Amino acid sequence: MNVKSYPDGKGPSTPWGSGQQVKTVARGVAEVGTASHGGMRVSRGLATRRMKPEILACAIERSGYFWFEEDCAYALVVLSMPELFEAKMVESAKASAKTWNPDEYTVLTGEPVVVEESYTLQRRAFEAETKDKFVVRCAWGDWEDDVPKGMVKVFSRRDSDGAERYGLVNAVDYNTRRSKFGYVLADA
């Protein structure tokens, strides 16, 4: 694997800033890192020959390349061209794609992803289940001047009609009933 470093910040332009390190994986595929982020760069020609349109829709297209960010979308490159990567990276990419890009994982593998395997599917299920309820979008603790001790001031929204409201909820209840996707107001 060929690695080029650009410590002066004059590396290739990326969607995340100037590239500081470029690792060539194969002709047309590289891992690019910047000071703040990075991802996979795939040449337009290779991408259009080897990757499905549903996968390319997850990329940023710029300067003759498709760019896939390093946290989640990189997995779609790895799963589209697994022969270019080590087995350990392919396994990691499978887990990442199931978690964050379950639809694209299914397009690539033909294997459905179950809700328990995917944060994205769990979030979708929560949103469908609560679309007619007020779900907290912002919260302020009792350190704020206008929030009584033991309470939490909340701003909530109901997705089905866009209705919004502010209110107060008990802090203990808020902290014990809040899920990873939000707090649903009991009276709504």
C-alpha positions as CSV (number, residue, x, y, z in Angstrom):
1,M,0.0,0.0,0.0
2,N,1.5,3.3,-1.1
3,V,1.3,6.1,1.5
4,K,1.9,9.8,0.8
5,S,2.1,12.4,3.5
6,Y,1.4,16.1,3.1
7,P,2.4,17.6,6.5
8,D,2.4,21.1,5.0
9,G,-1.3,20.8,4.3
10,K,-0.9,21.0,0.6
11,G,-2.3,17.6,-0.1
12,P,-5.3,16.8,-2.4
13,S,-8.5,18.7,-1.9
14,T,-11.2,16.6,-0.2
15,P,-14.8,17.4,1.1
16,W,-13.2,17.6,4.6
17,G,-10.3,19.9,3.8
18,S,-6.8,19.5,2.5
19,G,-5.5,15.9,2.6
20,Q,-2.7,15.2,5.0
21,Q,-2.2,11.5,4.2
22,V,-3.2,9.4,1.2
23,K,-3.0,5.6,1.3
24,T,-3.5,4.0,-2.1
25,V,-5.5,0.8,-1.7
26,A,-5.6,0.0,-5.4
27,R,-5.8,1.8,-8.7
28,G,-8.7,4.3,-8.2
29,V,-9.2,3.7,-4.5
30,A,-7.5,5.5,-1.7
31,E,-8.0,6.3,2.0
32,V,-7.5,10.0,2.6
33,G,-7.1,11.7,5.9
34,T,-7.3,15.4,6.8
35,A,-6.7,17.3,10.0
36,S,-10.4,16.9,11.0
37,H,-11.9,13.9,9.1
38,G,-11.4,11.8,6.1
39,G,-12.7,8.9,4.1
40,M,-12.4,6.8,1.0
41,R,-11.8,8.3,-2.5
42,V,-13.0,6.2,-5.5
43,S,-12.4,7.3,-9.1
44,R,-15.5,8.0,-11.0
45,G,-14.7,5.4,-13.6
46,L,-14.1,2.6,-11.1
47,A,-17.1,3.7,-9.0
48,T,-19.5,3.6,-11.9
49,R,-18.2,0.2,-13.1
50,R,-18.1,-1.5,-9.7
51,M,-20.6,0.2,-7.4
52,K,-24.4,0.2,-7.4
53,P,-26.3,3.4,-7.9
54,E,-27.8,3.1,-4.4
55,I,-24.2,3.1,-3.0
56,L,-23.1,6.0,-5.1
57,A,-26.0,8.0,-3.7
58,C,-24.3,7.9,-0.3
59,A,-21.2,9.6,-1.6
60,I,-20.1,13.1,-2.2
61,E,-19.2,13.5,-5.9
62,R,-16.5,16.1,-6.5
63,S,-13.5,16.6,-8.8
64,G,-13.8,13.3,-10.7
65,Y,-14.1,11.2,-7.5
66,F,-16.8,9.7,-5.3
67,W,-16.0,10.4,-1.6
68,F,-17.2,8.2,1.2
69,E,-16.7,9.6,4.7
70,E,-14.6,7.5,7.2
71,D,-17.1,6.9,10.0
72,C,-19.9,5.0,8.1
73,A,-19.9,5.3,4.4
74,Y,-16.4,3.9,3.9
75,A,-18.0,0.5,4.7
76,L,-19.9,0.7,1.4
77,V,-16.6,0.9,-0.6
78,V,-15.2,-2.1,1.3
79,L,-18.3,-4.2,0.8
80,S,-18.5,-3.2,-2.9
81,M,-14.9,-4.3,-3.5
82,P,-14.0,-6.7,-0.7
83,E,-11.1,-8.3,-2.6
84,L,-9.1,-5.1,-2.1
85,F,-9.2,-5.2,1.7
86,E,-8.1,-7.5,4.5
87,A,-10.7,-9.9,5.9
88,K,-10.7,-8.0,9.2
89,M,-11.6,-4.8,7.5
90,V,-14.4,-6.5,5.5
91,E,-15.9,-7.9,8.8
92,S,-15.7,-4.4,10.4
93,A,-17.3,-2.9,7.3
94,K,-20.2,-5.4,7.5
95,A,-20.9,-4.5,11.1
96,S,-20.7,-0.8,10.3
97,A,-23.0,-1.0,7.3
98,K,-25.6,-3.1,9.2
99,T,-25.6,-0.4,12.0
100,W,-25.6,2.8,9.9
101,N,-26.5,1.8,6.3
102,P,-28.8,-1.2,6.5
103,D,-30.6,-0.6,3.2
104,E,-27.3,-0.3,1.3
105,Y,-26.0,-3.4,3.2
106,T,-29.0,-5.4,1.9
107,V,-28.5,-4.0,-1.6
108,L,-24.9,-5.2,-1.6
109,T,-25.3,-8.6,0.1
110,G,-28.9,-9.6,-0.5
111,E,-29.1,-10.2,3.3
112,P,-31.8,-8.4,5.3
113,V,-30.7,-6.6,8.4
114,V,-32.8,-7.1,11.6
115,V,-33.8,-4.2,13.8
116,E,-31.6,-5.4,16.7
117,E,-28.5,-5.2,14.5
118,S,-29.0,-1.6,13.3
119,Y,-29.1,1.7,15.1
120,T,-30.6,3.2,12.0
121,L,-33.5,0.7,11.9
122,Q,-34.1,1.2,15.6
123,R,-34.3,5.0,15.1
124,R,-36.7,4.5,12.2
125,A,-38.9,2.3,14.4
126,F,-38.9,4.8,17.2
127,E,-39.8,7.6,14.8
128,A,-42.7,5.6,13.3
129,E,-44.0,4.6,16.8
130,T,-43.8,8.2,18.1
131,K,-44.8,10.3,15.1
132,D,-48.1,11.3,16.7
133,K,-46.5,12.0,20.1
134,F,-44.5,14.9,21.4
135,V,-40.8,14.0,21.5
136,V,-38.2,16.2,23.3
137,R,-35.8,17.9,20.9
138,C,-34.0,20.1,23.4
139,A,-33.8,20.1,27.2
140,W,-32.4,22.4,29.9
141,G,-31.6,21.4,33.5
142,D,-32.3,23.2,36.7
143,W,-29.0,25.1,36.4
144,E,-30.9,27.5,34.2
145,D,-32.5,30.4,36.0
146,D,-36.1,29.7,34.8
147,V,-36.0,26.0,35.6
148,P,-37.2,24.9,39.1
149,K,-35.0,22.5,41.1
150,G,-35.7,18.9,40.2
151,M,-37.3,19.8,36.9
152,V,-36.2,19.8,33.3
153,K,-37.4,22.4,30.8
154,V,-38.1,20.7,27.4
155,F,-38.9,21.7,23.9
156,S,-40.8,19.0,22.1
157,R,-42.2,18.4,18.6
158,R,-44.9,16.1,17.1
159,D,-43.7,15.0,13.7
160,S,-47.1,14.1,12.3
161,D,-48.3,17.7,12.2
162,G,-45.2,19.7,13.2
163,A,-46.8,21.0,16.4
164,E,-44.3,22.2,19.0
165,R,-44.4,23.1,22.7
166,Y,-42.3,23.9,25.8
167,G,-42.9,22.4,29.2
168,L,-41.5,21.1,32.4
169,V,-41.0,17.5,33.4
170,N,-39.7,15.8,36.5
171,A,-35.9,15.4,36.3
172,V,-35.9,11.9,37.7
173,D,-38.6,10.8,35.3
174,Y,-36.8,12.5,32.4
175,N,-33.5,10.7,33.2
176,T,-35.0,7.3,33.7
177,R,-37.5,7.2,30.8
178,R,-35.4,8.8,28.2
179,S,-34.3,6.4,25.5
180,K,-31.3,6.7,23.2
181,F,-33.7,8.3,20.7
182,G,-35.5,10.7,23.0
183,Y,-38.0,11.4,25.7
184,V,-41.6,11.0,24.8
185,L,-44.0,13.2,26.8
186,A,-46.4,11.0,28.7
187,D,-49.5,13.3,28.3
188,A,-49.1,13.7,24.6
